[in-house]
């Protein structure tokens, strides 16, 4: 299911993984610059619609607190930097 929401494209699908069972795959792109805001997978029992709703909540949280995500992203990249 692909949904456009507040300048983001939410893509949530249920597909079989290589082990043969169903997985939920979630990707959220900011359309202005194709920044990957969210990308993960889940094997829980929630529906695709429930995951779309969850991603909308994450987008709303980001839009109300973008500085929180930028700080977290900077800290994340520091873990992989080689000095």
Number of C-alpha atoms within 10 A of each C-alpha: 11 12 13 14 15 12 11 19 18 25 20 24 20 17 12 11 12 8 7 8 10 16 18 20 18 20 18 26 18 18 14 8 7 11 11 13 17 15 13 10 13 13 12 9 10 10 13 17 12 12 19 21 13 12 21 19 12 15 22 14 13 15 12 10 11 12 11 11 14 12 10 11 11 10 11 11 9 11 8 8 7 5 4
